[in-house]
């Protein structure tokens, strides 16, 4: 019985650690300025994030995290979802690679 209890606790602990955290970013245009909101996202080293991008602005828009080899293009009204495993602690730029003048953001990775 004790062995079974230990096994159940170990499985529950592993399941909690392997959960993927989900984040949604939406591209808006406000007074002619386009940006992904929220502009900054955070996570821990080696954590896996599932990021959903929704474009509510005119035309296609890009989303890029160069440090993590993420490059996406999202058409107006479209939704795209991808997973990314966070690398080393630090602050990394997020930007629109199609329209460099758009407001960018930051991926903040904390030490676990």
N, C-alpha and C positions, 0 to 999 in steps of 0.2 A: 504494500500500500504506500509506504514511504517513497519507494522508487518511482511509483506511478505519479505521485504528487510532484516530485522533483522534475520528472520528465515534462509534465504539464506546465510547470513554471518556466522551464527552459524554452519550451515551444512558444509560450505566450511572450516571453522576453524577446526572442528572436523575431517574432511577428511584429512586435511594436517597433523594433529597430529597423525592420525592412520596409516599413510603410513609406510610400512616396508622398511628399507634401505637394499639394496642388496650389498653383498661383495663376490668376488670370490678369492679363494686362489688356487694356482697351485703348485703341488709338482714337483720339478725339481731335477735332479742330475747333479752337476757340479764338475768335477774333483774328483769323488767318494764321494762327500758330498751331502746328500739329505736334502732338506728343503722345507717347505711350504712358498711360496712367495705371498703376502707380509708377512713378519715375525710378524709384529705387526699390530693389528687392534684396532680401538677406537670407542667408542660410549658413550651415556649418560645413566645414571640410568633410568631404566624402559623402555628403548627403545627396540624395537624388531628388530633383525637383521635376514635377510635371508642369510645364508652362503652357497655358492656353493664350493665344493671341486673337483678339477680335478687332477687326478694322471697321470703325464707324465713320471714318473720314473719307473724303473724295479720293478716288483712284487707288492704285496699289501702294502699299507702304512696306518698307523693309524693317527688319529687326535683326540686329547682329550683336553677338557677344564674341568678339574676336579671340579672346583668351581661351574660350571653351569650344571653338570651332562651330558656333551656331550662326547660321545665315538662313533667314526665312523671308519670303515675300508673301504678303497677305492682301488679297484683293478686297475691294469695298464690300462689306456685308459678309465676308468670309471669316471662318474660324479655323485656326491651325493649332494643333497640340503636338508637343514634342517633350522628350525627357532629356535632362542634362545632369551629369554627375559633377558636383562641385569639386574644384581642385583646391589648390593651396590658399590658405588665409590671405586676404588682401582685398583691395577695392579695384574692380575692373569695369571699364566703360561698356555701356549698352548704347547702341545707336541705330539710326536708320541709315543703311548703306546706300539707299536709293536717293535720299534727300538729305545731304549732310547738314543743311541749315536747320533741320528740325531739332527740337529740344531732346537731348539724350538723357540717359540715366546711368545708374550705377548698380552693379552686382556686388554686394558686400558679403564676403565670406569670412566667418568667424572661426576661430580655433575651437575644436570640439573638446 
